[in-house]
Amino acid sequence: MIQANNVTLRLGKRALFEDVNIKFTEGNCYGLIGANGAGKSTLMSVLFGLYQPEEGEIHKDGKKVEIKDPNDANDLGIGMVHQHFKLVDVLTAAENIVLGLPGKARLNMKKITEDIQKLVNKYGFDLDLSKKIYEMSVSEKQTVEIVKMLYRGARILILDEPTAVLTPQEADRLFDILRNMRDDGCSIIIITHKLQEVLALSDRVAILRKGQYIDTVETAQANVQSLSEMMV
């Protein structure tokens, strides 16, 4: 579904990652793992248009694409939920979800809210669209971010350390929703260092080490020890 070919990004003379070749296929849930500084979040930020690679190409559905900014990524069906949420506290969930989208000066928020609610129901989210962001728990805010990406048409969803701010019960609930999305044909990429969660949720695991792509393995054939060895 999306592929990085020989992608390199440098900070001065230091390579954040170099000659990375990695692909993610449709309808799978991937764990993207590596030690701190391996380049996981930075590489995914390239796919989302936050950074521009100095070398290499990005291919979407087999065709070369240029992702100059997150708007380009959204147009290609790529969404990313960051560790630090990008929400406006004084607006409702529904208002945050449509904020920034092109359209008429005056929006029909009743119709928009009905459309968003259908999406919420489809995947099993628990979300009050009329609730203000400042009234929400961390888990609810994360849900708003995910629905915001889906409402923009994301079929590839990247989540950066999504369980870092969740209780175990909230993480289990999130995993159920992500499985529903995967079963609907979405590709899910979870950046994480929690190997037990990777083994519980993912279909495949991609490993980075010191800015280098190591391998992608079937989760069913992996365990904590084998993944740890590839990471370090």
C-alpha positions as CSV (number, residue, x, y, z in Angstrom):
1,M,0.0,0.0,0.0
2,I,2.9,2.4,0.8
3,Q,6.6,1.9,0.3
4,A,9.8,3.8,1.0
5,N,12.6,3.1,-1.4
6,N,16.2,4.0,-0.5
7,V,15.0,6.9,1.7
8,T,17.6,8.9,3.5
9,L,17.3,11.9,5.9
10,R,20.2,13.7,7.6
11,L,20.5,16.3,10.3
12,G,23.7,18.1,9.4
13,K,26.3,15.3,8.9
14,R,24.3,12.8,11.0
15,A,22.0,10.4,9.2
16,L,18.7,10.0,11.1
17,F,18.1,7.0,8.8
18,E,19.8,6.0,5.6
19,D,18.9,3.9,2.5
20,V,15.7,2.6,4.2
21,N,13.6,0.2,2.1
22,I,10.3,-0.7,3.8
23,K,6.8,-1.4,2.7
24,F,3.4,-1.7,4.4
25,T,0.6,-3.7,2.7
26,E,-3.1,-3.3,2.8
27,G,-5.3,-4.8,5.5
28,N,-2.4,-5.5,8.0
29,C,-1.5,-4.2,11.4
30,Y,2.2,-3.4,11.7
31,G,4.3,-2.9,14.8
32,L,7.2,-0.5,14.1
33,I,9.9,-1.1,16.7
34,G,13.4,0.0,17.6
35,A,15.4,1.5,20.4
36,N,15.2,5.2,21.2
37,G,16.8,7.1,18.4
38,A,16.3,4.3,15.8
39,G,14.4,6.7,13.5
40,K,10.8,5.3,13.9
41,S,8.9,8.5,14.4
42,T,11.0,10.4,12.0
43,L,10.6,7.9,9.2
44,M,6.8,7.9,9.7
45,S,6.9,11.7,9.7
46,V,8.4,11.5,6.2
47,L,5.5,9.3,5.1
48,F,3.1,12.0,6.6
49,G,4.9,14.9,4.9
50,L,6.3,16.6,8.0
51,Y,9.9,16.0,6.7
52,Q,11.2,15.7,3.2
53,P,13.8,12.9,2.4
54,E,17.1,14.0,0.9
55,E,17.3,10.8,-1.1
56,G,14.9,8.1,-2.2
57,E,11.3,7.8,-3.2
58,I,7.9,7.2,-1.7
59,H,5.5,4.9,-3.6
60,K,1.7,4.7,-2.9
61,D,-0.2,1.8,-4.5
62,G,2.8,1.2,-6.8
63,K,3.2,4.8,-8.1
64,K,5.8,7.3,-7.1
65,V,4.3,10.2,-5.0
66,E,5.6,13.4,-3.5
67,I,4.4,14.2,0.0
68,K,5.3,17.8,0.6
69,D,3.1,18.3,3.6
70,P,0.4,16.6,5.7
71,N,-2.3,17.9,3.3
72,D,-0.7,15.8,0.5
73,A,-0.6,12.9,2.9
74,N,-4.3,13.3,3.7
75,D,-5.1,13.4,0.0
76,L,-3.3,10.1,-0.4
77,G,-5.3,8.5,2.5
78,I,-2.4,8.7,5.0
79,G,-3.1,9.9,8.6
80,M,-0.9,10.2,11.6
81,V,-1.8,10.5,15.3
82,H,1.0,12.0,17.3
83,Q,2.0,11.5,20.9
84,H,1.1,15.1,21.5
85,F,-2.4,15.8,20.3
86,K,-3.2,18.6,17.8
87,L,-6.6,19.7,19.2
88,V,-8.3,23.0,20.1
89,D,-9.5,22.8,23.7
90,V,-12.5,25.1,23.5
91,L,-14.0,23.4,20.5
92,T,-16.2,20.3,20.5
93,A,-15.0,16.9,19.1
94,A,-17.0,17.4,15.9
95,E,-15.6,20.9,15.4
96,N,-12.1,19.7,15.8
97,I,-12.7,16.8,13.4
98,V,-13.7,19.2,10.5
99,L,-11.4,22.1,11.5
100,G,-9.1,23.1,8.6
101,L,-11.0,21.1,5.9
102,P,-11.7,23.1,2.7
103,G,-15.3,24.0,2.1
104,K,-18.0,26.6,2.5
105,A,-17.6,29.5,4.9
106,R,-20.6,28.3,6.8
107,L,-20.8,24.6,7.6
108,N,-23.9,22.5,8.1
109,M,-22.6,21.1,11.5
110,K,-25.8,19.0,12.0
111,K,-25.2,17.1,8.8
112,I,-21.5,16.9,9.4
113,T,-22.0,15.5,12.9
114,E,-24.4,12.9,11.6
115,D,-21.8,11.8,9.1
116,I,-19.1,11.6,11.8
117,Q,-21.4,9.7,14.0
118,K,-21.9,7.0,11.3
119,L,-18.1,6.6,11.3
120,V,-17.9,6.4,15.1
121,N,-20.6,3.7,15.1
122,K,-18.9,1.8,12.2
123,Y,-15.7,1.1,14.1
124,G,-17.1,1.0,17.6
125,F,-15.7,4.2,19.1
126,D,-17.1,5.6,22.3
127,L,-17.2,9.4,21.6
128,D,-19.6,12.2,22.5
129,L,-19.2,14.6,19.5
130,S,-20.7,17.5,21.3
131,K,-18.2,17.4,24.2
132,K,-15.5,20.0,24.5
133,I,-11.9,18.9,24.3
134,Y,-11.0,20.4,27.7
135,E,-13.7,18.2,29.3
136,M,-12.3,15.0,27.8
137,S,-10.0,12.3,29.2
138,V,-6.7,11.5,27.4
139,S,-8.3,8.4,25.8
140,E,-11.2,10.5,24.5
141,K,-8.8,13.0,23.0
142,Q,-6.9,10.3,21.3
143,T,-10.2,9.0,19.9
144,V,-10.9,12.4,18.4
145,E,-7.5,12.4,16.7
146,I,-8.2,8.9,15.2
147,V,-11.7,9.8,14.0
148,K,-10.3,13.1,12.5
149,M,-7.9,11.1,10.3
150,L,-10.6,8.6,9.3
151,Y,-13.0,11.4,8.4
152,R,-10.3,12.9,6.1
153,G,-10.3,9.5,4.3
154,A,-7.3,7.9,5.9
155,R,-6.8,4.2,4.9
156,I,-3.2,4.1,6.3
157,L,-3.2,5.2,9.9
158,I,0.1,5.7,11.8
159,L,-0.1,5.9,15.6
160,D,3.0,7.1,17.6
161,E,3.2,5.4,21.0
162,P,-0.6,5.2,21.3
163,T,-0.7,3.3,24.6
164,A,1.8,5.5,26.4
165,V,-1.0,7.6,27.9
166,L,-3.6,4.9,28.3
167,T,-4.6,2.5,31.1
168,P,-4.4,-1.2,30.3
169,Q,-8.2,-1.3,29.9
170,E,-8.2,1.7,27.5
171,A,-5.4,0.1,25.5
172,D,-7.4,-3.1,25.1
173,R,-10.4,-1.1,23.9
174,L,-8.2,0.7,21.4
175,F,-6.8,-2.6,20.1
176,D,-10.3,-3.9,19.5
177,I,-11.1,-0.7,17.4
178,L,-7.8,-1.0,15.5
179,R,-8.7,-4.7,14.6
180,N,-12.0,-3.5,13.3
181,M,-10.3,-1.0,11.1
182,R,-7.8,-3.6,9.9
183,D,-10.6,-6.0,9.0
184,D,-12.2,-3.1,7.0
185,G,-9.1,-3.0,4.9
186,C,-7.1,-0.2,6.6
187,S,-3.4,-0.5,7.2
188,I,-2.4,0.3,10.7
189,I,1.2,1.2,11.7
190,I,1.9,1.4,15.5
191,I,5.2,3.0,16.6
192,T,6.0,1.4,20.0
193,H,8.6,-0.1,22.2
194,K,6.2,-2.3,24.1
195,L,7.0,-5.7,22.6
196,Q,4.1,-7.6,24.4
197,E,1.6,-5.2,22.8
198,V,3.3,-5.7,19.4
199,L,2.9,-9.5,19.8
200,A,-0.7,-9.1,20.9
201,L,-1.9,-6.8,18.2
202,S,0.2,-6.8,15.1
203,D,0.2,-9.1,12.0
204,R,3.8,-8.1,11.1
205,V,6.7,-6.3,12.8
206,A,9.1,-4.0,11.1
207,I,12.4,-3.3,12.9
208,L,14.7,-0.3,12.7
209,R,18.2,-0.1,14.4
210,K,20.3,3.0,14.4
211,G,18.6,4.4,11.3
212,Q,18.8,1.2,9.4
213,Y,15.9,-1.0,8.3
214,I,16.6,-4.5,9.6
215,D,13.6,-6.7,8.6
216,T,9.9,-7.3,8.6
217,V,8.8,-10.5,10.3
218,E,5.5,-12.3,10.8
219,T,4.3,-11.7,14.3
220,A,3.3,-15.4,14.7
221,Q,6.9,-16.4,14.1
222,A,8.4,-13.9,16.6
223,N,8.8,-13.6,20.3
224,V,10.1,-11.0,22.8
225,Q,13.6,-12.4,22.6
226,S,13.9,-12.6,18.8
227,L,12.5,-9.0,18.4
228,S,14.8,-7.7,21.1
229,E,17.8,-9.2,19.4
230,M,16.9,-7.5,16.1
231,M,16.4,-4.2,17.8
232,V,19.8,-4.1,19.5
